Amino acid sequence: MKKLFSAISVAALLATTSAATAAQCTNDTWNKVMTRGKMVVGVKADYKPWGFRNESGEIVGMEIDMAKAAADAMGVDLELVPVQSSNRMQFLEQGKIDMMIATMSDRDDRRKIVGIVQPNYYTSGTNVMAPKALGLTKWEDLRGKPVCGKQGAFYNKIVAERYGAEIIAFTGNAEAKQALRDKKCIAWVYDDSSIGSDLASGNWDEFEMPLVSEDDNPWGLAVPLEEKNCIFGNFMSGLSYNMLADGSLVELEKKWGIKPTQFLADKLENFADWLEK
């Protein structure tokens, strides 16, 4: 009898919570998008191959393809707005964009500002860019060797302590990468997505990202914070799940020449239909 009353109480609480959440949802963004027949999405335009301008000036890339998939699923047109890391959350807060897919790491402090939906669609981690001629194959190859880094980057300490690299920290990325070209270090340690962007630019043909990335930091697309648990946020959560589960994101990696990530391979396996395993 006590168990019965307990179950009834829990069910009542969940129903009340669900109703309260629904009552708080104005669904303003969803309604605005559907009414005007267009969704405005903030994307990177300078971060090849996730978001960049092609020779015609058109913004293209892996995340742009995701934005197109979202607009197509909603049956609306798509408008792309270039954003930077410094303003992407502000643009979403101010209503300049309806949603953001812009290489943003999912962090607790950011979840208080924008509605980062789950599951995360991608990830970045720590890796190095090094001359192909060196033939680096494992992190231990860095032990006792000079490695360029950026001042303040958390992975400097990790790579120094874990693998014995001698970090030479510079104030900016440009200085660190020039030092690499000048052979003042054997590699540059940084975020693998940024390294991938450099390698895709065509300006680093003699270099490679040879190691297995470590210390992943997942990325999330974001909607306005107040819409995260409403129609718009739930719709985009479903989109992320479906693109992970059906292999769409794995195919986009291949399309844009991105080094395959274990993250997407694992998600494809984890979300696979159990009846087809």
N, C-alpha and C positions, 0 to 999 in steps of 0.2 A: 504494500500500500504506500509506504514511504517512497519507494522507487517510482511508483506511478505518479505521485504528486510531484516528485522531483523532476521527472520527465516533462510533465505538464508545465511546470514553472519555467524550465529551460526553453521549451517551445514558445511559451508566451513571451518570454524575454526576447528571444530571437525575432519574433513577429513584431514586437514593439520597436526593437532596434531597427529592423528593416523598414518599418513604416516611418520611423523618425528620419532615417536616411533619405527615403523617398521624398518626404516632406521638405527636406532641405535642398533638394535638387530643383533648380530653376531651369536647367538644361539650356541656358541662354546661348552658349556657343553652338551646340548642336542645332538648335532652332535657327540661329542666324545663318549657319552654313547651308542648311537645307532650304531656307527661304530664298536666299540669294543664288543658290545653285553653284556655289564656289567655295572651296576651302583654301585658306591662306596658310602656307606652311613655311616656317623658318628653317633654312638649311645653310650649310656651309657652301661657299663658292670659291674657296681657296685651299681646300683640303683634299687634294686628289689622292685616291680615286673615290672617296666617299661623297664629295660634293665639290665640283670645280667647273670652270667655264671651258668649253671646247673652242675650237678655232673659229666657230661662228658666233661665239659669245654666249651660247646657250648653257645654262647650268645643267650639268649631268652628273651621274655618279650613282653609287650603290644606294645611298640614302634617298636620292631623288627618285629612284625606281620604287623605293618603299612608299614614298609620298604619293606617287602615281597610283600604286596599288590601293592605298587608302582611299583616294579620291574616286577611283573606279568602283571600289566596293560600295561607296556611299552614293554613287551615281551623280557626282558633281564634277565641275571643272576644278582645275588646280592652278593656283598662283603661288609662285615661289618667291620668297623674300630672303635675300642674303643676310646672314647674321654672323656675329663674331662670338667667341667665348665670353667676351666682356659684356655683351648686351643681349644675348639670346634669352635669358630668363626675364630681363626687364621688358623685352618686346612682348613676351607672352603675358606678363602681368598687366601691361598697359593695353592689351587687346590689339596690338599692331599685327599679331599673327594669331591664328586659331590653335596651332599645334607646332611643336618643334621636334625635328629629327636632325640633330646637329652634333654628332660625336660627343654627347655629354655623358660623363661618368655618373653613375647612380650613387649619390652620397647622401648621408643623413641630413646634413645641413641644407642641401638642395631640395630635399623632399618637403621641407617646411615652406618653400617658396613656390614651387611648381608641382603639378601632379604627375610624377613619374610613374608610369603604369608598368605592371608586371605581366608577363615575364620580360626580363631584359633581352634585347634583341642582338646584342653584340658585346664584345669585350676588347679591352686593350691591356697590355702588360709591359713588362720591362724586357728590353732586348738591346742589342748593340748593332751599330753599323760599322763594318770593317772592310778593308780592302780584300777583294776576292783572292788576291795573290797570297794572302796570309793563310788561307785555308782553315780558319777557325771552325771547330766542330762542336765544342763543349765549353761550358762556362769555366771549367778549370783551366782552360787555355789562357785565361786572363790573369792567373796568379803571378804576382810579382811584376806585372807589366803595367806601363802607364796607360790609363784609360781616361779619355776626356768626358766631362760631365758638366751639368749646369748647376750653378750655386743654388742651394736650397732644395734640390730634388731629393725626395725621400729615398729613392733607390740608390743614391750614391753610397750611403752608409751600409745598406744591405749588401750591395755587390762587393764592397771593400771587406766587410766582415765575413761574408759567406764564402767568397772566392779569392780573397787576398789581392784584389786589384788595387793598384795605386791610383786613386782618383785625382785628376787635375781638374778642378772646378773653375768654370768661366762664368762671367756675369750673364752672358746671353748665348742663345743657340748658335747664332752666326759665328761668334768667336770660337766656340767649341768645335764647330764643324770645319772652320778654316784651319784650326790647329790639327784636326785629323788629316786634312789635305796636305798640311805642311809636315806630316809625319812626326808630330810632337807626341802622338799617342797612337796606340795600335787600333783603338776602337772608340766609338762614341756611344755611351750608354744613355738611353732615353726611352720614351714611350714608343712601343712598336708601331702604333698607328701613324705617328708622326714620321718615323723612319720609313714606313711603307709609303707614305706620301712623298717623301724625298726621292725614294728609289723610283717611284712611278713618274717623276717629273722629267726624267731623261738627263738630269744633270749629274747623276751619280752612277754612271754605267760601270765603272770599275769597282764599285762597292756592292756589298750584299748584307742581308740580315740573316746570319748563318745559324743562330742558336734557337733553342726552344724557348718561347716567351715564358716568363714567370710572373707571379704576383698579379694575376688578372684583376682588372677593375671593370665590372660590367657597365654597359651603356644602356640608357633608357630613353625612349621617346616620351615627350611630356605634353600634357594638356593643361589648361588652367587648373589651379589647385582645387577650386570649388567644384570642378567637373570630374575629378578623378574617379569618384565612386558613383557617377551618374551615367547617363546614356553614352556620352562622348568618350569618357574614360574607359568604360566597359567595352565599347566597340573597338577602341584601339588596343585594348588588352587582348581581345580576341584575334585581332589582326596579327599582333606580334606572335601569339601562340600558333596560329595557323601557318605563318611563314616559317616558323622554326620547325613545326611538325611535318610539313609537307616537303621540306627541302628547298623551299624557295630561296632562303638566304644563303644556303650552300651554293646554289646555282648562281646567285648574284656575286658571290666571291669569285667564282670561276669567270663569270662574264667580265668583271672589272680587273682581273689579274691580281687579286689579293691572295697572299699566302694563306692557305687553308688554316683555320683555327680549330683547335681541339674543342673549344667552347661550342661551336656550331655542330660539330660532329657528335658531341655528347648530347646536346639538346635533341638532335634528330633521333638518336637512339632512345633517349628517355621518353620522348613524346610519341614514339611510334605506336601505332594501333596494336594492342596486345594480341588481337586475333590474327594479325599478319606476321607476328614474330615466329 
